Amino acid sequence: MPAVATAFAIAVVILRHKQKFDPRLIVMIAPAVAKAAMDSGVATRPIADFDAYHERLLQRVYHSGLLMKPIFQAAKKSPKRIVYAEGEEERVLRAVQVVVDENLARPTLIGRPEVIAQRIAKFGLRLAADRDYDLVNTENDHRYRDYWQTYHRLTARKGVTAQLAKIEMRRRLTLIGSMLLKTGEVDGMLCGTWGGTAMHLQYIDQVIGLREGAKTYACMNGLILPGRQVMLVDTHVNYDPTAEQLAEITVMAAEEMLRFGIKPKAALLSHSNYGTSNRPSAVKMREALALLRAQAAWLEVDGEMHGDTALDAHYRHDVMPDSPLTGEANLLVLPNIDAANIAYNLLKTAAGGGIAIGPVLLGAAQPVHILTPSATVRRIINMTALTVADANAAR
């Protein structure tokens, strides 16, 4: 009985003050309480399968768990070296603690060693340089000369002088991370916990570039909503993509969804519902559909359509009985960045409880993703697993 009381008391404290505790403790403590109750004979409903119970707890604590499960499984098979551009950031450090504990990756942190060490101690983390993570000292690193010279060679005809290359390589964390990835010292990069996507993408484009065959970058975000999971593009990169760009973005997003183990069902969204408007944005979505049917016959896609038409299969059947899109759409392709970004943030806040995946950067030549300033610790962990899985996949 004392063991049960002690375990239960700990669980109560954690639940009352859950914002101050690592959420993984709930997954650890709850089974301990249950086992103690079973061992003492006070349990009225003994647990037969603790593995299944553990999985259910994971789903409750981390609502993104089901969507991310195949990604985490792929990542743990072969952990990679991942660099975090904002290595001094609290959320990054807390995420890195989990990454190390779960053996998801070998982290590299960019920042000032003293500041990182002080913050690790302040936040009560157990990380130690060299043992748990590698470090790039922004104030004094032996690779500095080689990096700025390489950067200058890459960008000399893009307006970057030698002097600017030296300055940028000292102060631009994403640029430093991109150089680590370019030279093969790491296998993937995460950046973007502050600043805008365009700022980070500028340096990624200069150093990493587009993958072979790709003509544009884009960002895909995933949302865990009540009763459904949806992906949206392009939420952060292309202000007003052309029909050709939309077709390419849709294919890249659909291919990424397949890696999540999800069959993509794409809907090209518009204010127009199957030809009810001939305004330029509606025509653009129809043109994108024609390109997709010609270039990606394997993809289940239809449009242009309203948002409710995409998510309500019965209504869509009434409006367009011969639509090739079956069931609910799970890949929503928006006509421009305003529509995509607004829809994503509204849904995330109003209906998704802030539970999101991404942004997933599409089109880059190497595994790199740009987070957002609103990224949570759990989202950084999820994106670490995704970056590792990306590095393990054939590109």
Secondary structure, 3 states (H helix, E strand, C coil): CHHHHHHHHHHHHHHHCHHHCCCHHHHHHHHHHHHHHHHHCCCCCCCCCHHHHHHHHHHHHCCCHHHHHHHHHHHHHCCEEEEECCCCCHHHHHHHHHHHHCCCEEEEEEECHHHHHHHHHHCCCCCCECCCEEEEECCCCCCHHHHHHHHHHHHHHHCCCHHHHHHHHHHCHHHHHHHHHHCCCCCEEEECCCCCHHHHHHHHHHHCCECCCCCCCEEEEEEEECCEEEEEECCCCCCCCCHHHHHHHHHHHHHHHHHCCCCCEEEEECCCCCCCCCCHHHHHHHHHHHHHHHHCCCCEEEEEECHHHHHCHHHHHHHCCCCCCCCCCCEEECCCHHHHHHHHHHHHHHCCCCCEEEEEEECECCCEEECCCCCCHHHHHHHHHHHHHHHHCCC
